[in-house]
Amino acid sequence: MTAAKPSHRPQRPYFSSGPCVKRPGWTPEALKGAFLGRSHRAAEGRARLHEVITRSAALLGIPEDWQVGIVPASDTGAVEMILWALAGQRGMDVLSFESFSGTWAQDLKDILKLEDLRVLEAPYGELPDMAQIDWSRDVVLTWNGTTSGVCIPSVESVPAQHDGLVICDATSAAFAMDLPWDRLDVVTWSWQKALGGEAAHGMVALSPKAVRRLEEGSQRPLPKIFRLTNKKGLNEAIFRGDTINTPSMLCVEDALDGLRWAESVGGLEALKARSRKNLSVVERWVAARDWVAFLSEKKETRSCTSICLKIIAPWFEALDDAARSKVIKTMTGLLEEEKAGYDLAGYRDAPAGLRIWGGATVEAEDIEALLPWLDWAFARIEEKFAAS
C-alpha cells in the first residue's frame, strides 16, 4: 500500500475517548464567569450545581420522578457507589465484554465476593448473549463499551417488565444514544465524555424503584463518598446540588457551557445525529479499505461514540501481541508528530488497534480530514514492519 502525505489536517485533531474534545468554538473565555474563590455551599454555588442537574435531566429526557445527582470520582465513582450500596440484596447478573464492564464484574466477584453472581462474558468486539440474562435478578450492564466500540443494540434489549434493578453504566452513551429510561433503574455517566467536560465528576440517576432499594439499607459499611442515604432515607440534598464532597466550580462552569451548547444545537436529537454522522464517515472509509475493520463486526452493536478499529492486514495479524502494540504505538506517534490526530490508540487493555471518538463535540469534517492520514501512517508502518 502506498499513500501520499495529505495536505490537509483536521482543524481540531483531538480524538481522545476521555476526556473528550470540547464543543466546537470552545475557548477558556467560556469559563470567565465561574464561581471561584467561594464555597460551593453558598447559595449561588448550590444554584449552579443544581442547574447542571436540571439541564442534564431535561436534555436526556429523564422522568420527573427520578432523582439525579452529582457524585465524586467520575463515572467510575458513580458505578462503584451504586454497586457497593446495592449489590448482594438479591442475585445479580453482570455483562462483561470490555475493560470497564470487566472491572465491574471483577469488583462484584473478587472484592465484594457476591455469593449469588453470574458473569456473562464475551470477547472484545462482541456482546454476551443477552438471552441468558435473568431479569428477575439485578442486572449490571454497560450500554456502550468505551474500550471495545460495542453497544447494546436497541432499547428493546431490556424488557419493560423486570423484577430486579437494571443498573446501567452509560458514560459513553449518554447524550449520544437512546437510553430507555422506562426500562432502567440506575444510570451513571460523567462530564468528560459526550459533552467534552472536565473529568473528576460523575452523575447518577435513580428511578423510584432504585430509591426504595437504597433506603432498605446496604449490607455493608460505606465510606462517606459512597453514601446516598442517611438515617431519614435518601439524602435528597445531594440531588439538589449539595454534593457529598467539594466539587470544582471551574468544572461545573465548563459542564454548564457544554449543556448550553447542546441545547443551542438542537438538544438530544441533534447530538445523536451528529454522532451517527461521525460513525457514517468512518463506515464509508472502512468499507473501501482492505487493511482495517471495525472491532465490532456486527453493525447493530457498533458504537457511534467510541469507534474502535482493528488492523486486518495479514502481516499485522501474524504478529504477537507485543509486536502489534509496537506497531500501533509507532503509527499513532507518526500522526502526533504531524499534528494530524492525537490519542488514537486503542485502550491499553484492549486488543492493539485504533480508536476514534465520534461523540457530538467532534466535527465530521475533522474525521474526514483525519482518515487520509490513517492511510498514510499505515503505509509508512507497513514499509517498516511488514518485511521485518
C-alpha beads as a LAMMPS data file, in Angstrom:
LAMMPS data file: protein, C-alpha beads

388 atoms
387 bonds

1 atom types
1 bond types

-500.0 500.0 xlo xhi
-500.0 500.0 ylo yhi
-500.0 500.0 zlo zhi

Masses

1 110.0

Atoms # bond

1 1 1 0.000 0.000 0.000
2 1 1 1.227 3.496 -0.814
3 1 1 -0.237 6.802 0.288
4 1 1 0.940 10.357 -0.259
5 1 1 1.141 12.610 2.752
6 1 1 -2.163 14.520 2.910
7 1 1 -2.016 18.278 2.570
8 1 1 -4.968 18.989 4.851
9 1 1 -5.134 18.383 8.614
10 1 1 -8.129 18.338 10.937
11 1 1 -8.809 21.773 12.380
12 1 1 -9.211 20.104 15.768
13 1 1 -7.147 16.899 15.742
14 1 1 -8.431 15.750 19.134
15 1 1 -9.966 12.273 19.144
16 1 1 -9.460 11.110 22.727
17 1 1 -12.205 8.926 24.196
18 1 1 -11.984 10.735 27.530
19 1 1 -11.504 13.448 28.389
20 1 1 -13.049 14.198 25.017
21 1 1 -12.698 17.232 22.786
22 1 1 -14.517 20.409 23.826
23 1 1 -17.583 21.593 21.963
24 1 1 -16.913 23.467 18.703
25 1 1 -15.886 27.058 19.313
26 1 1 -14.846 26.485 22.916
27 1 1 -12.185 28.779 24.412
28 1 1 -11.148 29.387 28.041
29 1 1 -13.248 32.543 27.837
30 1 1 -16.270 30.282 28.309
31 1 1 -15.220 29.866 31.955
32 1 1 -14.831 33.549 32.798
33 1 1 -17.989 33.566 34.912
34 1 1 -17.010 30.562 37.046
35 1 1 -17.971 30.745 40.722
36 1 1 -14.415 30.722 42.094
37 1 1 -12.961 31.530 45.490
38 1 1 -16.303 30.903 47.176
39 1 1 -17.886 27.969 48.930
40 1 1 -19.832 25.571 46.746
41 1 1 -22.353 25.524 49.583
42 1 1 -23.123 29.202 49.163
43 1 1 -26.499 29.865 47.580
44 1 1 -25.054 30.683 44.152
45 1 1 -22.730 27.686 44.235
46 1 1 -25.620 25.352 45.023
47 1 1 -27.686 27.019 42.319
48 1 1 -25.078 26.285 39.644
49 1 1 -24.714 22.684 40.743
50 1 1 -28.486 22.340 40.668
51 1 1 -28.515 23.862 37.196
52 1 1 -26.181 21.126 35.967
53 1 1 -28.619 18.577 37.380
54 1 1 -31.768 20.121 35.912
55 1 1 -30.271 20.848 32.489
56 1 1 -28.830 17.317 32.283
57 1 1 -32.131 15.734 33.236
58 1 1 -34.073 17.835 30.750
59 1 1 -31.630 17.228 27.904
60 1 1 -31.589 13.467 28.474
61 1 1 -35.357 13.222 28.953
62 1 1 -35.086 11.699 32.418
63 1 1 -38.532 11.141 34.006
64 1 1 -39.590 13.744 36.560
65 1 1 -39.944 11.200 39.363
66 1 1 -36.291 10.160 39.077
67 1 1 -33.537 11.571 41.299
68 1 1 -30.427 12.983 39.555
69 1 1 -27.266 13.946 41.406
70 1 1 -23.594 14.851 41.080
71 1 1 -21.157 12.447 42.739
72 1 1 -17.364 12.139 43.154
73 1 1 -14.829 10.302 41.011
74 1 1 -16.352 10.449 37.540
75 1 1 -18.399 7.545 36.169
76 1 1 -16.198 5.044 37.985
77 1 1 -17.157 6.560 41.313
78 1 1 -20.817 6.657 40.305
79 1 1 -20.899 2.977 39.328
80 1 1 -18.974 1.778 42.339
81 1 1 -21.024 3.733 44.877
82 1 1 -24.123 2.025 43.446
83 1 1 -22.561 -1.453 43.401
84 1 1 -21.274 -1.137 46.961
85 1 1 -24.694 0.047 48.149
86 1 1 -26.953 -2.350 46.239
87 1 1 -25.032 -5.469 45.254
88 1 1 -25.990 -8.552 47.206
89 1 1 -29.566 -7.609 48.080
90 1 1 -30.607 -10.234 45.517
91 1 1 -28.900 -12.407 42.911
92 1 1 -27.048 -10.465 40.227
93 1 1 -26.123 -10.901 36.550
94 1 1 -23.341 -8.735 35.128
95 1 1 -22.305 -8.340 31.490
96 1 1 -18.534 -8.358 30.904
97 1 1 -17.295 -7.604 27.385
98 1 1 -14.596 -4.907 27.623
99 1 1 -12.332 -3.218 30.172
100 1 1 -14.766 -1.350 32.380
101 1 1 -17.596 -3.867 32.332
102 1 1 -14.905 -6.407 33.168
103 1 1 -13.891 -4.258 36.138
104 1 1 -17.457 -4.198 37.456
105 1 1 -17.590 -7.980 37.160
106 1 1 -14.270 -8.340 38.957
107 1 1 -15.359 -5.992 41.738
108 1 1 -18.523 -7.987 42.299
109 1 1 -16.754 -11.329 42.207
110 1 1 -13.393 -10.723 43.873
111 1 1 -13.849 -7.609 46.020
112 1 1 -17.479 -7.711 47.139
113 1 1 -17.424 -11.519 46.866
114 1 1 -21.088 -11.914 45.998
115 1 1 -22.316 -15.423 46.622
116 1 1 -25.076 -15.311 44.015
117 1 1 -23.375 -13.796 40.966
118 1 1 -23.420 -14.770 37.294
119 1 1 -20.862 -13.185 34.950
120 1 1 -21.938 -13.270 31.293
121 1 1 -18.786 -12.787 29.237
122 1 1 -17.860 -12.079 25.636
123 1 1 -14.546 -11.211 23.961
124 1 1 -13.713 -7.736 22.677
125 1 1 -15.858 -6.924 19.671
126 1 1 -18.848 -8.961 20.830
127 1 1 -21.707 -8.760 23.324
128 1 1 -22.632 -11.534 25.734
129 1 1 -25.756 -13.477 24.846
130 1 1 -28.422 -11.224 26.343
131 1 1 -30.957 -14.018 26.081
132 1 1 -29.129 -15.610 29.005
133 1 1 -29.906 -12.692 31.347
134 1 1 -32.314 -13.490 34.164
135 1 1 -34.254 -10.246 34.566
136 1 1 -35.729 -11.408 37.872
137 1 1 -32.277 -10.688 39.276
138 1 1 -30.390 -7.409 39.479
139 1 1 -28.546 -6.769 36.215
140 1 1 -25.412 -4.665 35.659
141 1 1 -24.747 -3.673 32.074
142 1 1 -22.589 -1.173 30.244
143 1 1 -24.657 0.434 27.479
144 1 1 -21.633 1.290 25.357
145 1 1 -18.250 -0.354 25.752
146 1 1 -15.853 2.572 25.529
147 1 1 -12.862 0.285 25.069
148 1 1 -14.424 -2.134 22.578
149 1 1 -16.745 0.009 20.462
150 1 1 -19.633 -2.381 21.159
151 1 1 -23.013 -1.133 22.371
152 1 1 -26.377 -2.558 23.377
153 1 1 -28.219 -2.817 20.032
154 1 1 -31.598 -1.321 20.954
155 1 1 -33.784 -0.093 23.782
156 1 1 -35.858 -3.269 23.404
157 1 1 -32.832 -5.259 24.571
158 1 1 -34.029 -4.559 28.111
159 1 1 -37.540 -5.847 28.891
160 1 1 -40.119 -3.316 30.007
161 1 1 -41.016 -5.542 32.975
162 1 1 -38.269 -6.883 35.224
163 1 1 -38.251 -7.783 38.897
164 1 1 -34.672 -6.792 39.671
165 1 1 -32.885 -3.491 39.200
166 1 1 -31.197 -2.698 35.889
167 1 1 -28.002 -0.784 36.668
168 1 1 -26.608 0.881 33.550
169 1 1 -23.152 2.375 33.079
170 1 1 -23.918 4.873 30.313
171 1 1 -20.830 7.039 30.430
172 1 1 -20.070 6.939 26.677
173 1 1 -23.717 6.526 25.659
174 1 1 -25.387 9.422 27.473
175 1 1 -26.007 12.405 25.168
176 1 1 -25.289 10.247 22.107
177 1 1 -27.605 7.226 22.158
178 1 1 -31.175 6.392 23.115
179 1 1 -31.480 5.234 26.716
180 1 1 -34.775 3.564 27.710
181 1 1 -35.483 5.337 30.979
182 1 1 -38.685 3.338 31.441
183 1 1 -36.629 0.121 31.343
184 1 1 -33.661 1.176 33.500
185 1 1 -33.368 1.819 37.238
186 1 1 -29.912 3.296 37.802
187 1 1 -27.949 5.179 35.139
188 1 1 -24.478 6.686 35.544
189 1 1 -22.293 8.895 33.372
190 1 1 -19.566 11.532 33.601
191 1 1 -18.923 15.029 32.302
192 1 1 -15.758 14.096 30.426
193 1 1 -17.377 12.111 27.609
194 1 1 -20.093 13.161 25.170
195 1 1 -20.214 16.855 26.062
196 1 1 -16.457 17.305 26.403
197 1 1 -16.497 18.345 30.044
198 1 1 -13.685 18.109 32.545
199 1 1 -13.006 14.901 34.468
200 1 1 -13.430 14.006 38.169
201 1 1 -17.217 14.385 38.464
202 1 1 -19.836 11.715 37.906
203 1 1 -23.611 11.707 37.777
204 1 1 -26.166 9.181 38.898
205 1 1 -29.871 8.943 38.074
206 1 1 -32.175 6.807 40.225
207 1 1 -35.668 5.532 39.491
208 1 1 -38.204 5.417 42.339
209 1 1 -37.650 1.651 42.447
210 1 1 -33.907 2.153 42.930
211 1 1 -34.515 4.746 45.649
212 1 1 -36.664 2.270 47.561
213 1 1 -33.925 -0.337 47.355
214 1 1 -31.295 2.154 48.566
215 1 1 -33.479 3.085 51.503
216 1 1 -33.718 -0.565 52.523
217 1 1 -30.085 -0.211 53.516
218 1 1 -26.738 -1.559 52.395
219 1 1 -25.450 -4.902 53.623
220 1 1 -22.001 -3.418 54.138
221 1 1 -20.469 -0.284 55.686
222 1 1 -19.904 2.508 53.161
223 1 1 -17.313 5.299 53.104
224 1 1 -18.697 8.834 53.182
225 1 1 -18.255 9.463 49.449
226 1 1 -20.434 6.404 48.683
227 1 1 -23.360 7.320 50.946
228 1 1 -26.527 8.392 49.148
229 1 1 -28.725 7.790 52.197
230 1 1 -28.863 8.909 55.805
231 1 1 -30.940 7.967 58.837
232 1 1 -34.012 9.523 57.246
233 1 1 -33.662 7.670 53.930
234 1 1 -32.410 9.086 50.644
235 1 1 -30.194 12.125 51.192
236 1 1 -32.280 14.372 48.983
237 1 1 -29.909 17.338 49.349
238 1 1 -27.416 15.553 47.080
239 1 1 -29.994 15.639 44.302
240 1 1 -30.498 19.383 44.674
241 1 1 -26.805 20.242 44.312
242 1 1 -25.456 19.745 47.831
243 1 1 -22.610 17.447 46.796
244 1 1 -21.060 14.824 49.067
245 1 1 -17.627 16.426 48.855
246 1 1 -16.144 19.593 47.360
247 1 1 -16.562 19.869 43.585
248 1 1 -14.508 22.007 41.220
249 1 1 -16.632 25.024 40.376
250 1 1 -14.434 25.564 37.324
251 1 1 -15.502 22.131 36.088
252 1 1 -19.101 22.984 36.959
253 1 1 -18.920 26.094 34.763
254 1 1 -17.486 24.006 31.944
255 1 1 -20.269 21.425 32.314
256 1 1 -22.861 24.193 32.095
257 1 1 -21.191 25.533 28.963
258 1 1 -21.409 22.095 27.335
259 1 1 -25.050 21.681 28.285
260 1 1 -25.984 25.114 26.938
261 1 1 -24.185 24.342 23.691
262 1 1 -26.071 21.059 23.395
263 1 1 -29.359 22.873 23.847
264 1 1 -28.369 25.502 21.271
265 1 1 -27.662 22.947 18.518
266 1 1 -30.995 21.192 18.914
267 1 1 -30.826 19.064 22.045
268 1 1 -30.538 15.306 22.298
269 1 1 -31.796 14.516 18.795
270 1 1 -29.166 16.796 17.279
271 1 1 -26.425 15.300 19.469
272 1 1 -27.364 11.779 18.383
273 1 1 -27.450 12.835 14.730
274 1 1 -24.004 14.415 14.955
275 1 1 -22.565 11.251 16.480
276 1 1 -24.227 8.975 13.923
277 1 1 -22.853 11.173 11.133
278 1 1 -19.346 10.753 12.525
279 1 1 -19.734 6.976 12.516
280 1 1 -21.073 7.006 8.953
281 1 1 -17.949 8.868 7.780
282 1 1 -15.760 6.128 9.245
283 1 1 -18.016 3.362 7.907
284 1 1 -17.687 4.603 4.322
285 1 1 -13.910 4.806 4.696
286 1 1 -13.574 1.323 6.237
287 1 1 -15.752 -0.202 3.511
288 1 1 -13.236 0.943 0.899
289 1 1 -10.146 -0.389 2.737
290 1 1 -8.705 -3.894 2.976
291 1 1 -6.345 -3.237 5.906
292 1 1 -8.781 -2.067 8.577
293 1 1 -12.131 -3.207 10.013
294 1 1 -14.390 -2.463 12.946
295 1 1 -13.656 -4.333 16.156
296 1 1 -17.428 -4.794 16.396
297 1 1 -18.209 -6.948 13.386
298 1 1 -21.980 -6.630 13.823
299 1 1 -23.310 -3.325 12.545
300 1 1 -26.168 -3.315 15.038
301 1 1 -23.755 -3.306 18.009
302 1 1 -21.331 -0.782 16.532
303 1 1 -20.739 2.263 18.715
304 1 1 -21.147 5.758 17.272
305 1 1 -19.021 7.303 20.042
306 1 1 -16.055 5.055 20.786
307 1 1 -15.283 3.901 17.242
308 1 1 -12.830 1.024 17.663
309 1 1 -10.904 -0.356 14.688
310 1 1 -8.623 -3.336 14.153
311 1 1 -5.895 -3.834 11.571
312 1 1 -6.601 -6.901 9.436
313 1 1 -3.551 -6.860 7.145
314 1 1 -2.160 -10.436 7.169
315 1 1 1.339 -9.323 8.180
316 1 1 -0.101 -7.496 11.222
317 1 1 -2.318 -10.387 12.274
318 1 1 0.719 -12.681 12.171
319 1 1 2.480 -10.618 14.870
320 1 1 2.379 -11.403 18.579
321 1 1 0.649 -9.015 20.989
322 1 1 3.806 -7.124 21.921
323 1 1 4.735 -6.532 18.297
324 1 1 1.201 -5.399 17.462
325 1 1 1.303 -2.874 20.274
326 1 1 4.632 -1.571 18.990
327 1 1 3.164 -1.095 15.511
328 1 1 0.192 0.853 16.854
329 1 1 2.448 2.997 19.026
330 1 1 4.595 3.802 16.009
331 1 1 1.589 4.576 13.839
332 1 1 -0.076 6.873 16.347
333 1 1 3.283 8.502 17.047
334 1 1 3.573 9.428 13.370
335 1 1 0.145 11.031 13.494
336 1 1 1.050 13.034 16.585
337 1 1 4.313 14.211 15.034
338 1 1 2.359 15.516 12.071
339 1 1 -0.268 17.102 14.355
340 1 1 -2.856 15.162 12.353
341 1 1 -4.510 13.320 15.239
342 1 1 -3.990 12.730 18.940
343 1 1 -4.881 9.862 21.296
344 1 1 -5.881 7.427 18.575
345 1 1 -4.507 4.196 20.059
346 1 1 -6.975 1.687 21.458
347 1 1 -7.354 1.354 25.205
348 1 1 -4.383 -0.232 26.967
349 1 1 -6.294 -3.413 27.930
350 1 1 -7.990 -3.805 24.549
351 1 1 -6.560 -5.609 21.510
352 1 1 -3.986 -3.420 19.761
353 1 1 -5.844 -1.170 17.363
354 1 1 -7.170 2.324 16.759
355 1 1 -9.953 4.266 18.442
356 1 1 -11.638 7.448 17.207
357 1 1 -14.025 9.331 19.458
358 1 1 -17.143 10.140 17.471
359 1 1 -19.283 11.942 20.027
360 1 1 -21.222 15.096 19.206
361 1 1 -18.432 17.526 20.101
362 1 1 -16.357 16.106 17.215
363 1 1 -16.966 17.666 13.798
364 1 1 -17.478 15.213 10.938
365 1 1 -15.178 17.366 8.798
366 1 1 -12.328 16.696 11.222
367 1 1 -12.841 12.939 10.979
368 1 1 -12.938 13.210 7.180
369 1 1 -9.632 15.089 7.315
370 1 1 -8.133 12.506 9.700
371 1 1 -8.838 9.384 7.638
372 1 1 -6.349 10.042 4.787
373 1 1 -3.725 10.467 7.477
374 1 1 -4.547 6.997 8.790
375 1 1 -3.928 5.623 5.286
376 1 1 -0.636 7.498 5.112
377 1 1 0.530 6.349 8.561
378 1 1 -0.423 2.741 7.831
379 1 1 1.542 2.818 4.572
380 1 1 4.547 4.083 6.500
381 1 1 4.418 1.378 9.155
382 1 1 3.757 -1.306 6.567
383 1 1 7.017 -0.355 4.861
384 1 1 8.816 -0.600 8.195
385 1 1 7.263 -3.704 9.765
386 1 1 5.787 -5.937 7.057
387 1 1 9.119 -7.164 5.745
388 1 1 10.819 -7.454 9.136

Bonds

1 1 1 2
2 1 2 3
3 1 3 4
4 1 4 5
5 1 5 6
6 1 6 7
7 1 7 8
8 1 8 9
9 1 9 10
10 1 10 11
11 1 11 12
12 1 12 13
13 1 13 14
14 1 14 15
15 1 15 16
16 1 16 17
17 1 17 18
18 1 18 19
19 1 19 20
20 1 20 21
21 1 21 22
22 1 22 23
23 1 23 24
24 1 24 25
25 1 25 26
26 1 26 27
27 1 27 28
28 1 28 29
29 1 29 30
30 1 30 31
31 1 31 32
32 1 32 33
33 1 33 34
34 1 34 35
35 1 35 36
36 1 36 37
37 1 37 38
38 1 38 39
39 1 39 40
40 1 40 41
41 1 41 42
42 1 42 43
43 1 43 44
44 1 44 45
45 1 45 46
46 1 46 47
47 1 47 48
48 1 48 49
49 1 49 50
50 1 50 51
51 1 51 52
52 1 52 53
53 1 53 54
54 1 54 55
55 1 55 56
56 1 56 57
57 1 57 58
58 1 58 59
59 1 59 60
60 1 60 61
61 1 61 62
62 1 62 63
63 1 63 64
64 1 64 65
65 1 65 66
66 1 66 67
67 1 67 68
68 1 68 69
69 1 69 70
70 1 70 71
71 1 71 72
72 1 72 73
73 1 73 74
74 1 74 75
75 1 75 76
76 1 76 77
77 1 77 78
78 1 78 79
79 1 79 80
80 1 80 81
81 1 81 82
82 1 82 83
83 1 83 84
84 1 84 85
85 1 85 86
86 1 86 87
87 1 87 88
88 1 88 89
89 1 89 90
90 1 90 91
91 1 91 92
92 1 92 93
93 1 93 94
94 1 94 95
95 1 95 96
96 1 96 97
97 1 97 98
98 1 98 99
99 1 99 100
100 1 100 101
101 1 101 102
102 1 102 103
103 1 103 104
104 1 104 105
105 1 105 106
106 1 106 107
107 1 107 108
108 1 108 109
109 1 109 110
110 1 110 111
111 1 111 112
112 1 112 113
113 1 113 114
114 1 114 115
115 1 115 116
116 1 116 117
117 1 117 118
118 1 118 119
119 1 119 120
120 1 120 121
121 1 121 122
122 1 122 123
123 1 123 124
124 1 124 125
125 1 125 126
126 1 126 127
127 1 127 128
128 1 128 129
129 1 129 130
130 1 130 131
131 1 131 132
132 1 132 133
133 1 133 134
134 1 134 135
135 1 135 136
136 1 136 137
137 1 137 138
138 1 138 139
139 1 139 140
140 1 140 141
141 1 141 142
142 1 142 143
143 1 143 144
144 1 144 145
145 1 145 146
146 1 146 147
147 1 147 148
148 1 148 149
149 1 149 150
150 1 150 151
151 1 151 152
152 1 152 153
153 1 153 154
154 1 154 155
155 1 155 156
156 1 156 157
157 1 157 158
158 1 158 159
159 1 159 160
160 1 160 161
161 1 161 162
162 1 162 163
163 1 163 164
164 1 164 165
165 1 165 166
166 1 166 167
167 1 167 168
168 1 168 169
169 1 169 170
170 1 170 171
171 1 171 172
172 1 172 173
173 1 173 174
174 1 174 175
175 1 175 176
176 1 176 177
177 1 177 178
178 1 178 179
179 1 179 180
180 1 180 181
181 1 181 182
182 1 182 183
183 1 183 184
184 1 184 185
185 1 185 186
186 1 186 187
187 1 187 188
188 1 188 189
189 1 189 190
190 1 190 191
191 1 191 192
192 1 192 193
193 1 193 194
194 1 194 195
195 1 195 196
196 1 196 197
197 1 197 198
198 1 198 199
199 1 199 200
200 1 200 201
201 1 201 202
202 1 202 203
203 1 203 204
204 1 204 205
205 1 205 206
206 1 206 207
207 1 207 208
208 1 208 209
209 1 209 210
210 1 210 211
211 1 211 212
212 1 212 213
213 1 213 214
214 1 214 215
215 1 215 216
216 1 216 217
217 1 217 218
218 1 218 219
219 1 219 220
220 1 220 221
221 1 221 222
222 1 222 223
223 1 223 224
224 1 224 225
225 1 225 226
226 1 226 227
227 1 227 228
228 1 228 229
229 1 229 230
230 1 230 231
231 1 231 232
232 1 232 233
233 1 233 234
234 1 234 235
235 1 235 236
236 1 236 237
237 1 237 238
238 1 238 239
239 1 239 240
240 1 240 241
241 1 241 242
242 1 242 243
243 1 243 244
244 1 244 245
245 1 245 246
246 1 246 247
247 1 247 248
248 1 248 249
249 1 249 250
250 1 250 251
251 1 251 252
252 1 252 253
253 1 253 254
254 1 254 255
255 1 255 256
256 1 256 257
257 1 257 258
258 1 258 259
259 1 259 260
260 1 260 261
261 1 261 262
262 1 262 263
263 1 263 264
264 1 264 265
265 1 265 266
266 1 266 267
267 1 267 268
268 1 268 269
269 1 269 270
270 1 270 271
271 1 271 272
272 1 272 273
273 1 273 274
274 1 274 275
275 1 275 276
276 1 276 277
277 1 277 278
278 1 278 279
279 1 279 280
280 1 280 281
281 1 281 282
282 1 282 283
283 1 283 284
284 1 284 285
285 1 285 286
286 1 286 287
287 1 287 288
288 1 288 289
289 1 289 290
290 1 290 291
291 1 291 292
292 1 292 293
293 1 293 294
294 1 294 295
295 1 295 296
296 1 296 297
297 1 297 298
298 1 298 299
299 1 299 300
300 1 300 301
301 1 301 302
302 1 302 303
303 1 303 304
304 1 304 305
305 1 305 306
306 1 306 307
307 1 307 308
308 1 308 309
309 1 309 310
310 1 310 311
311 1 311 312
312 1 312 313
313 1 313 314
314 1 314 315
315 1 315 316
316 1 316 317
317 1 317 318
318 1 318 319
319 1 319 320
320 1 320 321
321 1 321 322
322 1 322 323
323 1 323 324
324 1 324 325
325 1 325 326
326 1 326 327
327 1 327 328
328 1 328 329
329 1 329 330
330 1 330 331
331 1 331 332
332 1 332 333
333 1 333 334
334 1 334 335
335 1 335 336
336 1 336 337
337 1 337 338
338 1 338 339
339 1 339 340
340 1 340 341
341 1 341 342
342 1 342 343
343 1 343 344
344 1 344 345
345 1 345 346
346 1 346 347
347 1 347 348
348 1 348 349
349 1 349 350
350 1 350 351
351 1 351 352
352 1 352 353
353 1 353 354
354 1 354 355
355 1 355 356
356 1 356 357
357 1 357 358
358 1 358 359
359 1 359 360
360 1 360 361
361 1 361 362
362 1 362 363
363 1 363 364
364 1 364 365
365 1 365 366
366 1 366 367
367 1 367 368
368 1 368 369
369 1 369 370
370 1 370 371
371 1 371 372
372 1 372 373
373 1 373 374
374 1 374 375
375 1 375 376
376 1 376 377
377 1 377 378
378 1 378 379
379 1 379 380
380 1 380 381
381 1 381 382
382 1 382 383
383 1 383 384
384 1 384 385
385 1 385 386
386 1 386 387
387 1 387 388
